[in-house]
Structure formats: C-alpha cells, structure tokens
Amino acid sequence: MMKPAPAPATLAQLHQLLDAGQALSATYRGRLSNHLPMAQQALLELGASAERLQAFTESQEVLLEPRNCARPARIDIARDLGRPHSDSAWRAHFAARIAALGWRDALSEALALLLPGAGAIAFHGLIRTGHAVLAGHDGELAAGLAHWAAHFMPLPTMRAGPPLALPDWLQALGELPRPVPIAGGLIADRMQAWSAMPGFAATAGRLHQGPDTLRDLALLAARTYAATGNFTVLHLLTACHAMTVLQPWWPVRELSRSFSGAAAAGLLASGVAPSWTQGHPPSRPWPTLISAACEQADAHVIKLTHAAWRLGRRWPAAEWRCAVERAIPL
C-alpha cells in the first residue's frame, strides 16, 4: 500500500507557532536576527507539511533567546529610533497602533516612519515585516516593525546631478573610494562604513526611479547571487521581495530613494561585482526546487527560495530559478 501523503501545514498551525514565538527575542548572540518566524511563513507558503513545519520550528528554537518581557517604557519616537534595547517598547507601540487603526492603516503610518531606514540590521526589519503581512498575524507584524524601528539605520542619499540608468549607477558606485575593511563586521556595519565614504550619498541617490526600478534591482540581485552565492546579495534579493509585498502601503507610489540607497550600500558591502547578464539557464523546475527547499535546515535558503518563487510569479524570468539552484546544489 502507498504511504499516505503527509498533512500539509495550515495557516492555523502557523498562527499558533507565531503566537508562541512572541516569547522569543528578535535577536540572539548580540545582533543576529531571529529568522524563525520568517522561515515559518515561507515554509507554509511553499507547501511544507505540518510535520516539517513543526520539526523546523523545534530545531531553530533551541538556538534562540527568550525576549525580555518586562513592562515596556512609553515610546519616544524621536529618541528611540535606532535603539536596540527599545524593542519591547516599540512592540507595544505598534501593537497599540494596529489595535487603534487596523493593521493596514497602522502599516502605512509605520512605513512612512521606517522606510528611510530600509537597511535596518541589514534589511531584516523590512523582511520580517513583509513575512508578517503575508502571514496575516498582528502580533508578528508589530514584532517585525519593532525590530525595524529598534535597529533603524538611515543612510545618506541626495539628488546630485541627473538620474543614472542602472548600469551607469553601478559603474559610478564602483568608482567610489573604499572604506577601511571591517574585520568580522556584520552586513549592517559594512553598509554604514560604505555610506560614510565621500561621494556615496550623491551617487547612491542618483539611480533613476521608475516603475521598473524595483524589478531591475531584484533581477540584479538574483543574477549576482546566481553568479557568486554571496550572502549579502541574498539579503538584497529577499529585501526586494519584501518591498513588493509592502508596495500597496508605500507612502508614495515611487520606490523609496532610501531603499535604493540601502541597496547601493548592500551591493558595495558584498564585495562582489554585480552581474547584469544571465548565466547558465536553470536545469530544475520549480516543484523540484521548492520540495528541496522545504527540507533545508538553513532559514536563509528557505527564505531565498520563497522570495525568488514569488518574484518569478510577478515578473517571469529564468534568473529566479538560477538563484535558487545556486543555494541548493544538486
């Protein structure tokens, strides 16, 4: 007799896990982001079984740290942006705004505040918020926004000169002076080092902003990751996906110049040359890649697959599968 197919994970199961996950800190081992809720949502949407979602959760929980649930102080927006120890206060603030306004209006209000720091803790505030919206979980949305606010990291950008097409912008970025290397620095540290270099603000702010800019940045990230397997570029790809999820609530219709500035800093921090041409065509179909991704232990691979798959449904192209094939070797 054939073994029955495992029961699929459900939204109710995901919400139970996200409820339980509110007791976990947004960071661990200092400034590493808790990826569990993001990967949980990705696994659900990729079609993982209920058993697999539970097993992945249990394997990750042991690596994480409990959240300080002491009574949070009242938030001071001007003072507490970018203060990591204010996470609990920000969670309470955003939970109250969601309760008062509804999640959609609260999200619109929050993005007007937070998009100038789109690269916060190397994009994880943005990415966690995007997954929370897809999960439809108010507590997780408050947690994602709080992670973003507590690690808020605005980078300087300015409009200096005519806008540049993407290839010209990349060339101009490549001509900037290099910062002193940061030994063992996290992605956010390297991004800040690049943003402090002479000419960064003027160059980063010159990318032409049009209806296809976000798509082009995402494709650039996919092609570059497929060519290099670079860990920083992976985060840029998943950040671009998060921006597409949040697009209905952007404060303006145009892509945030702050996001393209953060993308510039991320590309420079990666230390690899951006790839603007497609490499070898993909050899595995989406169902094979998705099935393999659901069995991965690395949350980054799960999130990359989920982001690339969703971006491919929005903007069909072979590059998305190429990026996933780089992350999941044969």
Disulfide bonds with the S-S distance in Angstrom:
none
